[in-house]
Amino acid sequence: MPNNKVSNEELSKDTMSGNGKPQGGRPKMKKGMLKRLITMLFQFYPVLLPVVIVCIIFSAVVSSVPSLFMQNVIAVIEKYYKSGDWNAAKGEIMTWVIRLGFFYVLSLISAFAYTQLGAVITQGFLKKLRCRMFDGMQNLPVKYFDRNNHGDIMSYYTNDVDTLRQLVSQSLPNLIISGITVVTVFSIMLYFSIWMALIVVGGVVTMTVVTKKIGGNSAKYFLRQQKAIGKTEGFVEEMMNGQKVVKVFCHEEQSGKEFDAINEALYEDAKKANQYANMLMPILNNIGNVLYVVVALAGGLFLLNDVPNVGFSGMAFSISIIVPFLNMTKQFTGNISQVSQQLNSVIMGMAGAERIFDLLDQKPEVDDGYVTLVNAVVAPDGTITESEKRTGTWAWKHPHQADGSVTYTLLRGDVRLNDVDFGYEEDKMVLHNVTVFAEPGQKVAFVGATGAGKTTITNLINRFYDIADGKIRYDGININKIKKADLRRSLGIVLQETNLFTGTVMENIRYGKLDATDEECIAAARLAGADDFITRLPEGYQTLLTGNGANLSQGQRQLLAIARAAVADPPVMILDEATSSIDTRTEAIVQKGMDSLMEGRTVFVIAHRLSTVKNSDVIMVLDHGSIIERGNHEKLIAEKGTYYRLYTGAFELE
């Protein structure tokens, strides 16, 4: 079990950025996140989004209109108050009411339009974003997944995407509505009275200072909360995968303590974020109430003292100005509070967007290869030509940029490593001057202690990682020139850790060759020795597997992995501890099938059981990244070196 002991202090810091680089101190949001998000929205919906924005703006403007209607209605009442001609007053008032009703109907239509279209945009945006995230993730190098917690990566698709849903569907539309309403109402205020508008501005300045102080602290902890959620989900995912190990070693109590520490850090960040957020609204509402009273008092004083009004309307102070002004003050401060309230959702959404964009910005796996794998036909005179149909014969198509010519090389499985150096970190080499010659049809075995570099060599052949120095040639071609997809298509691999996917047994075998027929899959299962147990399953080859094949034994899962490699029928096979999870009796069954599978193929075998490598053509003994012995079994036994001592049990591989 990995050591997951982390203190609350460590967890409360932003200890790791999205690209895996350590950072310390207070988390800061990257600039341009909102602009980038909105740009992406316009890219996905260049026509629909502007329509929604227009509807939102229209609805927001209409919500500010009642103040103008109120002023005109009160002015009509004042006009006919002395004459008492209420019939004429009713006619004018009804005219204004009908106009207001008409605007409200249009506002209702626009509100219905933007909510319905907004739902289409929000869900469509999230769908396209998840596709872009997944497609980008598929192109990332293996080292990204080696260095990042899988649970934290899952959090991108769940928690972070959900914060964007809230941002796009609720926060941004509300911000636009509140912002347009504030601008519209303030413009009407200036139209009526600049003096009273300045009083409102004083209150708004106070609200802004409070928002910056309290909202800033809230933002800080919301950012921490977002990262703490990723850490929590990563830990839970790790514990779920290792549940059997936890129970076997009675690690439940310690795991609980470690989870409590991580969960406590999440609790503290979430608590403080919400405390500051919950504190903001009551304070802003009360500032708005105080401002309402101040505006009412100021208006009364202006009226009593006949203060000359200054405004774009040119009207003197009157009840028809002060009453609508009070209503606008409430509306103005309410929308300022609404903007402040939405800031927390915006901050959470931006935190999620930052993590998602970090994933999207990860550099994809570099592939400069131009040599491809094609179906080929070999003429009697040895000439190789490309075929559009499946021929069973493969060749490397090598276009030469110098003269524009194209040459073809038969795929034979000749793999050679020449003086290869490699390190997972540039300053820490794990392979030193490794040279391996694997001729077509040869079985090459690697033995050595854990960490000696056996699996690393096979990872380099697959180009999961690129070498620091030296050359790797495949059928005489530098593998850097071969497209990675074509290179990996020519290699079959059975890993020590078996991964089965949700689906039927047949579908899991067919994963090795998607166009394989049922008969080919069954033949591959028989070759691997898996047909016997598969036919005894409740539904045979159509038995549904879930949870990485949890309803199968470890050995059965490994047999399916071998069958999956067999159906691919590659010229080169890599068996990384392929029989490590199989008992001795099953191993004998599998070994017979493996011998048939390996016939005529170049095979690289990694094994701790020396009995499985005994019949190899060449055995390489590795120690600390260097090949210290090489030869067949008889030669190495005769030399009585390291291999001899390993084979006779003089010391263990570990």
NORPEKA-V438413 format. One record per residue. N is the residue number from 1. SS is DSSP state (helix for helix, strand for strand, loop for the rest). BURIAL is I if it has 24 or more other ideal C-beta (glycine too) atoms within 12 Angstrom, else O. D_FIRST is the distance of its C-alpha to the first C-alpha in Angstrom with 1 decimal. Layout:
BEGIN
N_SS_BURIAL_D_FIRST + N_SS_BURIAL_D_FIRST
END
This chain:
BEGIN
1_loop_O_0.0 + 2_loop_O_3.8 + 3_loop_O_6.4 + 4_loop_I_8.6 + 5_loop_O_11.4 + 6_loop_I_14.6 + 7_loop_O_18.1 + 8_helix_O_20.7 + 9_helix_O_22.9 + 10_helix_O_20.4 + 11_helix_I_19.8 + 12_loop_I_23.6 + 13_loop_I_24.2 + 14_loop_I_24.3 + 15_loop_I_21.6 + 16_strand_I_21.4 + 17_loop_I_24.2 + 18_loop_I_24.2 + 19_loop_O_24.5 + 20_loop_O_21.5 + 21_loop_O_23.7 + 22_strand_O_23.1 + 23_loop_O_25.8 + 24_loop_O_26.7 + 25_loop_O_29.2 + 26_loop_O_30.8 + 27_loop_I_30.0 + 28_loop_O_33.0 + 29_loop_I_34.0 + 30_loop_I_35.2 + 31_loop_O_38.9 + 32_loop_O_40.3 + 33_helix_I_37.7 + 34_helix_I_40.3 + 35_helix_O_42.8 + 36_helix_O_40.4 + 37_helix_I_39.5 + 38_helix_I_43.2 + 39_helix_O_44.0 + 40_helix_I_41.5 + 41_helix_I_43.1 + 42_helix_O_46.5 + 43_helix_O_45.2 + 44_helix_I_44.1 + 45_loop_I_47.1 + 46_loop_O_50.0 + 47_loop_O_52.7 + 48_helix_I_51.2 + 49_helix_I_49.5 + 50_helix_O_52.8 + 51_helix_O_54.5 + 52_helix_I_52.0 + 53_helix_I_52.4 + 54_helix_O_56.2 + 55_helix_I_56.0 + 56_helix_I_53.8 + 57_helix_I_56.2 + 58_helix_I_59.2 + 59_helix_I_57.7 + 60_helix_I_56.9 + 61_helix_I_60.4 + 62_helix_I_62.0 + 63_helix_I_60.1 + 64_helix_I_62.0 + 65_helix_I_65.4 + 66_helix_I_66.4 + 67_helix_I_67.2 + 68_helix_I_69.9 + 69_helix_I_71.3 + 70_helix_I_71.3 + 71_helix_I_73.3 + 72_helix_I_75.8 + 73_helix_I_76.2 + 74_helix_I_76.8 + 75_helix_I_79.2 + 76_helix_I_81.1 + 77_helix_I_81.4 + 78_helix_O_82.7 + 79_helix_O_85.1 + 80_helix_O_86.7 + 81_helix_O_86.4 + 82_loop_O_89.9 + 83_loop_O_91.6 + 84_loop_O_90.0 + 85_loop_O_90.0 + 86_helix_O_86.8 + 87_helix_O_87.6 + 88_helix_O_87.3 + 89_helix_I_84.1 + 90_helix_O_82.6 + 91_helix_O_83.2 + 92_helix_I_81.5 + 93_helix_I_78.6 + 94_helix_O_78.1 + 95_helix_O_78.1 + 96_helix_I_75.2 + 97_helix_O_73.3 + 98_helix_O_73.7 + 99_helix_O_72.5 + 100_helix_I_69.4 + 101_helix_O_68.8 + 102_helix_O_69.0 + 103_helix_I_66.4 + 104_helix_O_64.1 + 105_helix_O_64.4 + 106_helix_O_63.5 + 107_helix_I_60.6 + 108_helix_O_59.4 + 109_helix_O_59.6 + 110_helix_I_57.7 + 111_helix_I_55.0 + 112_helix_O_54.6 + 113_helix_I_54.5 + 114_helix_I_51.8 + 115_helix_O_49.5 + 116_helix_O_49.8 + 117_helix_I_49.5 + 118_helix_I_46.7 + 119_helix_O_44.6 + 120_helix_O_45.2 + 121_helix_I_44.2 + 122_helix_I_41.1 + 123_helix_O_39.6 + 124_helix_O_40.9 + 125_helix_I_39.4 + 126_helix_I_36.0 + 127_helix_O_36.2 + 128_helix_O_37.3 + 129_helix_I_34.8 + 130_helix_I_31.9 + 131_helix_O_33.5 + 132_helix_I_33.8 + 133_helix_I_30.2 + 134_helix_O_29.0 + 135_helix_O_31.5 + 136_helix_I_30.4 + 137_helix_I_26.7 + 138_helix_O_27.7 + 139_loop_O_29.3 + 140_strand_I_26.5 + 141_loop_I_25.1 + 142_helix_I_21.8 + 143_helix_O_20.6 + 144_helix_I_20.9 + 145_helix_O_18.2 + 146_helix_O_16.0 + 147_helix_O_16.5 + 148_loop_I_16.6 + 149_loop_I_14.3 + 150_helix_O_15.6 + 151_helix_I_16.0 + 152_helix_I_18.1 + 153_helix_I_20.1 + 154_helix_I_20.8 + 155_helix_I_22.1 + 156_helix_I_24.8 + 157_helix_I_26.3 + 158_helix_I_26.1 + 159_helix_I_26.5 + 160_helix_I_28.0 + 161_helix_I_30.4 + 162_helix_I_31.4 + 163_helix_I_32.4 + 164_helix_I_34.6 + 165_helix_I_36.2 + 166_helix_I_37.3 + 167_helix_I_38.5 + 168_helix_I_40.5 + 169_helix_I_41.9 + 170_helix_I_42.6 + 171_helix_I_42.3 + 172_helix_I_44.1 + 173_helix_I_47.0 + 174_helix_I_47.4 + 175_helix_I_47.4 + 176_helix_I_50.1 + 177_helix_I_52.1 + 178_helix_I_51.9 + 179_helix_I_52.6 + 180_helix_I_55.6 + 181_helix_I_56.9 + 182_helix_I_56.7 + 183_helix_O_58.6 + 184_helix_I_61.2 + 185_helix_I_61.8 + 186_helix_I_62.1 + 187_helix_I_64.6 + 188_helix_I_66.6 + 189_helix_I_66.5 + 190_helix_I_68.0 + 191_helix_I_70.6 + 192_helix_I_71.7 + 193_loop_I_71.4 + 194_helix_I_69.9 + 195_helix_I_70.4 + 196_helix_I_68.3 + 197_helix_I_65.7 + 198_helix_O_65.2 + 199_helix_I_64.6 + 200_helix_I_61.8 + 201_helix_I_60.4 + 202_helix_O_60.2 + 203_helix_I_58.1 + 204_helix_I_55.9 + 205_helix_O_55.3 + 206_helix_I_54.2 + 207_helix_I_51.8 + 208_helix_I_50.4 + 209_helix_O_49.7 + 210_helix_I_48.0 + 211_helix_I_45.9 + 212_helix_O_44.9 + 213_helix_O_43.9 + 214_helix_I_42.0 + 215_helix_I_40.9 + 216_helix_I_39.4 + 217_helix_I_37.1 + 218_helix_I_36.2 + 219_helix_I_35.4 + 220_helix_I_33.1 + 221_helix_I_31.0 + 222_helix_I_31.1 + 223_helix_I_29.6 + 224_helix_I_26.8 + 225_helix_I_26.4 + 226_helix_I_26.1 + 227_helix_I_23.2 + 228_helix_I_21.4 + 229_helix_I_21.7 + 230_helix_I_19.9 + 231_helix_I_17.0 + 232_helix_I_16.9 + 233_helix_I_17.2 + 234_helix_I_14.4 + 235_helix_I_12.0 + 236_helix_I_13.5 + 237_helix_I_13.3 + 238_helix_I_9.6 + 239_helix_I_9.3 + 240_helix_O_12.2 + 241_helix_O_10.9 + 242_loop_O_7.8 + 243_helix_O_10.3 + 244_helix_O_10.9 + 245_helix_O_7.5 + 246_helix_O_7.9 + 247_helix_O_11.4 + 248_helix_O_11.2 + 249_loop_O_9.5 + 250_loop_O_11.6 + 251_loop_O_9.2 + 252_helix_O_11.9 + 253_helix_O_13.8 + 254_helix_O_11.2 + 255_helix_I_10.1 + 256_helix_O_13.9 + 257_helix_O_14.6 + 258_helix_I_12.5 + 259_helix_I_14.2 + 260_helix_O_17.4 + 261_helix_I_17.3 + 262_helix_I_16.9 + 263_helix_I_19.4 + 264_helix_I_21.8 + 265_helix_I_22.0 + 266_helix_I_22.9 + 267_helix_I_25.4 + 268_helix_O_27.0 + 269_helix_I_27.5 + 270_helix_I_28.8 + 271_helix_O_31.0 + 272_helix_I_32.6 + 273_helix_I_33.2 + 274_helix_O_34.9 + 275_helix_O_36.8 + 276_helix_I_38.4 + 277_helix_I_39.0 + 278_helix_O_40.6 + 279_helix_I_42.7 + 280_helix_I_44.2 + 281_helix_I_46.1 + 282_helix_O_48.1 + 283_helix_I_49.1 + 284_helix_I_50.3 + 285_helix_O_52.1 + 286_helix_O_53.9 + 287_helix_I_54.8 + 288_helix_I_56.2 + 289_helix_O_58.2 + 290_helix_O_59.7 + 291_helix_I_60.5 + 292_helix_I_62.3 + 293_helix_O_64.5 + 294_helix_I_65.2 + 295_helix_I_66.3 + 296_helix_I_68.6 + 297_helix_O_70.2 + 298_helix_I_70.7 + 299_helix_I_72.3 + 300_helix_O_74.6 + 301_helix_O_75.7 + 302_helix_I_76.3 + 303_helix_I_78.5 + 304_helix_O_80.4 + 305_loop_O_81.1 + 306_loop_O_82.0 + 307_loop_O_79.5 + 308_loop_O_80.0 + 309_loop_I_77.1 + 310_loop_O_75.6 + 311_loop_I_73.9 + 312_loop_O_74.1 + 313_loop_I_75.8 + 314_loop_O_78.8 + 315_loop_I_79.0 + 316_loop_O_79.9 + 317_loop_I_77.7 + 318_loop_I_78.1 + 319_helix_I_76.4 + 320_helix_I_75.6 + 321_helix_I_73.4 + 322_helix_I_71.9 + 323_helix_I_70.8 + 324_helix_I_68.9 + 325_helix_I_67.5 + 326_helix_I_65.9 + 327_helix_I_64.3 + 328_helix_I_63.1 + 329_helix_I_61.6 + 330_helix_I_59.6 + 331_helix_I_58.5 + 332_helix_I_57.7 + 333_helix_I_55.6 + 334_helix_I_53.8 + 335_helix_I_52.8 + 336_helix_I_51.7 + 337_helix_I_49.5 + 338_helix_I_48.2 + 339_helix_I_47.3 + 340_helix_I_45.5 + 341_helix_I_43.6 + 342_helix_I_42.6 + 343_helix_I_41.3 + 344_helix_I_38.0 + 345_helix_I_37.4 + 346_helix_I_38.4 + 347_helix_I_36.0 + 348_helix_I_33.1 + 349_helix_I_34.3 + 350_helix_I_34.6 + 351_helix_I_31.1 + 352_helix_I_29.9 + 353_helix_I_32.4 + 354_helix_I_31.2 + 355_helix_I_27.6 + 356_helix_I_29.1 + 357_helix_I_31.5 + 358_helix_I_28.8 + 359_helix_I_27.2 + 360_helix_I_30.7 + 361_loop_O_31.5 + 362_loop_I_28.7 + 363_loop_O_30.4 + 364_strand_O_30.5 + 365_loop_I_29.9 + 366_loop_O_33.0 + 367_loop_O_35.1 + 368_loop_O_38.4 + 369_loop_I_39.0 + 370_loop_O_42.4 + 371_strand_I_42.5 + 372_strand_I_42.0 + 373_strand_I_41.7 + 374_strand_I_44.8 + 375_strand_I_46.5 + 376_strand_I_49.2 + 377_strand_O_52.4 + 378_strand_O_53.7 + 379_loop_O_57.5 + 380_loop_O_59.4 + 381_loop_O_60.1 + 382_loop_O_56.4 + 383_loop_O_56.5 + 384_strand_I_53.3 + 385_strand_O_53.6 + 386_strand_I_51.3 + 387_loop_O_51.4 + 388_loop_O_50.6 + 389_loop_O_50.0 + 390_loop_O_47.2 + 391_loop_O_48.5 + 392_loop_O_45.6 + 393_loop_I_46.2 + 394_strand_I_44.2 + 395_strand_I_45.2 + 396_strand_I_44.1 + 397_strand_I_46.5 + 398_strand_I_47.0 + 399_strand_O_49.2 + 400_loop_O_50.8 + 401_loop_O_51.4 + 402_loop_O_54.0 + 403_loop_O_56.6 + 404_loop_O_55.2 + 405_loop_O_55.0 + 406_strand_O_52.4 + 407_strand_I_51.4 + 408_strand_I_49.4 + 409_strand_I_47.2 + 410_strand_I_46.2 + 411_loop_I_42.5 + 412_loop_I_42.1 + 413_loop_I_38.5 + 414_loop_I_39.4 + 415_strand_I_36.4 + 416_strand_I_36.7 + 417_strand_I_34.6 + 418_strand_O_36.8 + 419_strand_O_35.6 + 420_strand_I_32.4 + 421_strand_I_30.4 + 422_strand_I_27.3 + 423_loop_O_24.6 + 424_loop_I_22.0 + 425_strand_O_23.5 + 426_loop_O_27.2 + 427_loop_O_27.3 + 428_strand_O_24.5 + 429_loop_O_25.7 + 430_loop_I_23.5 + 431_strand_I_26.4 + 432_strand_I_29.7 + 433_strand_O_33.0 + 434_strand_I_31.7 + 435_strand_I_34.6 + 436_strand_I_34.3 + 437_strand_O_37.2 + 438_strand_I_36.6 + 439_loop_O_39.9 + 440_loop_I_40.5 + 441_loop_O_39.6 + 442_loop_I_37.7 + 443_strand_I_34.4 + 444_strand_I_32.4 + 445_strand_I_29.3 + 446_strand_I_26.7 + 447_strand_I_25.1 + 448_strand_I_23.2 + 449_loop_O_20.0 + 450_loop_O_16.7 + 451_loop_O_17.4 + 452_loop_I_21.1 + 453_loop_I_21.8 + 454_helix_I_22.5 + 455_helix_I_20.8 + 456_helix_I_22.0 + 457_helix_I_25.6 + 458_helix_I_25.4 + 459_helix_I_24.0 + 460_helix_I_27.1 + 461_helix_I_29.4 + 462_loop_I_28.2 + 463_loop_I_28.6 + 464_loop_I_25.2 + 465_loop_I_25.8 + 466_loop_I_29.1 + 467_loop_I_30.0 + 468_loop_I_31.2 + 469_strand_O_34.1 + 470_strand_I_35.8 + 471_strand_I_36.7 + 472_strand_I_35.3 + 473_strand_I_38.1 + 474_strand_I_38.1 + 475_loop_I_41.6 + 476_loop_I_42.9 + 477_strand_I_41.7 + 478_strand_I_39.4 + 479_helix_I_36.4 + 480_helix_O_36.6 + 481_helix_I_39.8 + 482_strand_I_38.4 + 483_loop_I_37.2 + 484_helix_I_33.5 + 485_helix_O_33.9 + 486_helix_I_36.5 + 487_helix_I_34.5 + 488_helix_I_31.5 + 489_helix_I_34.0 + 490_loop_I_35.2 + 491_strand_I_31.8 + 492_strand_I_30.0 + 493_strand_I_26.3 + 494_strand_I_24.0 + 495_loop_I_20.3 + 496_loop_I_17.7 + 497_loop_O_15.9 + 498_loop_I_18.7 + 499_loop_O_19.7 + 500_loop_I_22.4 + 501_loop_O_24.3 + 502_loop_O_26.1 + 503_strand_O_29.4 + 504_strand_I_31.3 + 505_helix_I_30.5 + 506_helix_I_33.5 + 507_helix_I_32.3 + 508_helix_I_28.9 + 509_helix_I_30.8 + 510_helix_I_33.3 + 511_loop_I_30.6 + 512_loop_I_31.2 + 513_loop_I_34.9 + 514_loop_O_35.9 + 515_loop_O_39.6 + 516_loop_I_39.0 + 517_loop_O_41.2 + 518_helix_O_40.2 + 519_helix_O_41.8 + 520_helix_I_39.9 + 521_helix_I_36.5 + 522_helix_I_37.7 + 523_helix_O_38.9 + 524_helix_I_35.5 + 525_helix_I_33.8 + 526_helix_I_36.3 + 527_helix_I_35.8 + 528_helix_I_32.0 + 529_loop_I_32.8 + 530_loop_I_31.3 + 531_helix_I_34.7 + 532_helix_O_34.9 + 533_helix_I_32.0 + 534_helix_I_32.6 + 535_helix_O_36.2 + 536_loop_O_35.1 + 537_loop_I_33.0 + 538_loop_O_34.9 + 539_loop_O_36.2 + 540_helix_O_35.6 + 541_helix_I_34.9 + 542_helix_O_35.3 + 543_loop_I_32.4 + 544_strand_O_30.3 + 545_strand_I_26.6 + 546_loop_O_24.2 + 547_loop_O_20.5 + 548_loop_O_19.8 + 549_loop_I_21.9 + 550_loop_O_20.3 + 551_loop_O_23.6 + 552_loop_I_23.4 + 553_loop_O_21.7 + 554_helix_O_19.3 + 555_helix_I_22.4 + 556_helix_I_24.7 + 557_helix_I_22.5 + 558_helix_I_22.6 + 559_helix_I_26.3 + 560_helix_I_26.8 + 561_helix_I_25.1 + 562_helix_I_27.5 + 563_helix_I_30.4 + 564_helix_I_29.5 + 565_helix_I_29.8 + 566_helix_I_32.9 + 567_helix_I_34.8 + 568_helix_I_34.4 + 569_loop_I_36.5 + 570_loop_I_35.5 + 571_loop_I_37.2 + 572_strand_I_34.0 + 573_strand_I_30.9 + 574_strand_I_27.4 + 575_strand_I_25.4 + 576_strand_I_21.8 + 577_loop_I_20.7 + 578_loop_I_22.7 + 579_loop_I_23.2 + 580_loop_I_19.9 + 581_loop_I_19.2 + 582_loop_I_22.8 + 583_loop_O_24.3 + 584_helix_O_27.2 + 585_helix_O_29.9 + 586_helix_I_28.6 + 587_helix_I_28.0 + 588_helix_O_31.7 + 589_helix_I_32.7 + 590_helix_I_30.6 + 591_helix_I_31.7 + 592_helix_O_35.2 + 593_helix_I_34.6 + 594_helix_I_32.6 + 595_helix_I_35.5 + 596_helix_O_37.7 + 597_helix_I_35.4 + 598_helix_I_35.2 + 599_loop_O_39.0 + 600_loop_O_40.7 + 601_loop_I_37.5 + 602_strand_I_35.8 + 603_strand_I_32.3 + 604_strand_I_29.4 + 605_strand_I_27.1 + 606_strand_I_23.8 + 607_loop_I_22.9 + 608_loop_I_21.5 + 609_loop_I_24.1 + 610_helix_I_27.2 + 611_helix_O_29.4 + 612_helix_I_28.6 + 613_loop_I_29.9 + 614_loop_O_32.8 + 615_loop_O_35.3 + 616_loop_I_34.3 + 617_loop_I_37.2 + 618_strand_I_35.2 + 619_strand_I_32.2 + 620_strand_I_30.5 + 621_strand_I_28.6 + 622_strand_I_26.4 + 623_strand_I_25.3 + 624_loop_O_23.8 + 625_loop_I_25.1 + 626_strand_I_28.6 + 627_strand_I_30.3 + 628_strand_I_31.7 + 629_strand_I_33.3 + 630_strand_I_34.7 + 631_strand_I_36.9 + 632_loop_O_37.1 + 633_helix_I_35.9 + 634_helix_O_39.3 + 635_helix_O_39.7 + 636_helix_I_36.4 + 637_helix_O_36.9 + 638_helix_O_40.4 + 639_helix_O_39.1 + 640_loop_O_37.0 + 641_loop_O_34.5 + 642_helix_I_30.7 + 643_helix_I_30.7 + 644_helix_I_33.0 + 645_helix_O_30.8 + 646_helix_I_27.8 + 647_helix_I_29.9 + 648_loop_O_31.5 + 649_loop_O_28.3 + 650_loop_O_29.5 + 651_loop_O_25.9 + 652_loop_O_22.7 + 653_loop_I_21.2 + 654_loop_O_18.0
END
